[in-house]
Amino acid sequence: MAEVSEERPAVKRKSPVRELLETLVLALLFAFVIRTFVVEVYQVSGSSMTNTLHDHQRVLVNKFIYRLRDPQPGDIVVFRYPRQPERDFIKRVVAVAGDTVEMRGGEVYVNGVRFPEVSTVRMSAGDFGPYVVPEDSVFVLGDNRSNSEDSRYFGEVPLENIRGLAFARIWPLTEIGGLTSPAQGDRS
């Protein structure tokens, strides 16, 4: 018996240069989407978060989480500075909308209860408040309380100014680790 064979068209292969270009375009697009909507690296500038974070350290910031939930007391957030929105600041949220914040003898009280601090916070002397946090805002403090320009000076931070949650140190390599919230305990 004679065999009948069907001719199949040959698969046309792309040139290696075209494959490389397509791969690079997809990788760049993927990186752009990740950086814009999910995670971004920020560099700490200044000493307002010492001993938790130091000048020139780099942190990973989750830019997506606040689409799922609001900032919580203890979160370390990166935000656009209310007085100069082109500048980014990093501070710890201590109170949210409707909370009353007060500092007595350097200790922070939220709604009359002492705020649970992580061990890396440097307390300061002095009093502040009481101050009621407006709707759609948070009250932030630096962990180096005696050397921090924070909500005591510039007021509340509107939720729309918050870029994301700082969740890990990634540089220098000797200091890689997660960032803590008073609710999570001190793991640094």
Secondary structure, DSSP 8 states (H G I E B T S, - for coil): ---------------HHHHHHHHHHHHHHHHHHHHHHTEEEEE--SSTTTTTS-TT-EEEEESSGGGTS---TT-EEEEE-TT-TTSEEEEEEEEETT-EEEEETTEEEETTEE----TT-B-----EEEEE--TTEEEEE-SBGGG---HHHH--EEGGGEEEEEEEEEESGGG-EE---TTT----
